[in-house]
Amino acid sequence: MQQNIRIKNKRTSWEYFLIERIVAGIVLTGTEIKSIRMGKASLADSYCYFENGELFVRGMHISEYSYGTYNNHLAKRDRKLLLNVRELKKLNIKVKEKSMTLIPVVLFINDRGLAKLEIAVAKGKHFYDKRNTLKDKDHRREIDRHLKK
């Protein structure tokens, strides 16, 4: 009975241009993975940062496990992401460019039952870019409406 857990950060496509996506493993405790399997996580207002050559995610909220005891985790602790050295160096170079950042896009559980986090190298949108995105979305919706008729 494998559930398909996909927790999305819905604001990413509105706030940022997503340039490149990469899937990373994430270091979790036992109660954290149980909460994720129950769908009790949020990626809103989370971001990735480098510290001592390692990549961490900050601001990702994983609710406390309801059946956890004193072993329960902190809901908003920083969590280490697992990538190989070559990928870390490549991402670090891209982040050092002007106005580039790393943001989590999707938290999911793969076929083997491991939690994975899809992160993206992103560039922030200006106000006029957001208006253009909204116009394109409305335009596509109108075209779809006319095609269905």
Sequence and secondary structure as in RCSB ss.txt:
>XXXX:A:sequence
MQQNIRIKNKRTSWEYFLIERIVAGIVLTGTEIKSIRMGKASLADSYCYFENGELFVRGMHISEYSYGTYNNHLA
KRDRKLLLNVRELKKLNIKVKEKSMTLIPVVLFINDRGLAKLEIAVAKGKHFYDKRNTLKDKDHRREIDRHLKK
>XXXX:A:secstr
     EEE TTHHHHEEEEEEEEEEE   HHHHHHHHTT EE TT EEEEETTEEEEES EE   TT  TT   T
T  EEEE  HHHHHHHHHHHTSTTEEEEEEEEEE TTS EEEEEEEEEE  HHHHHHHHHHHHHHHHHHHHHH 
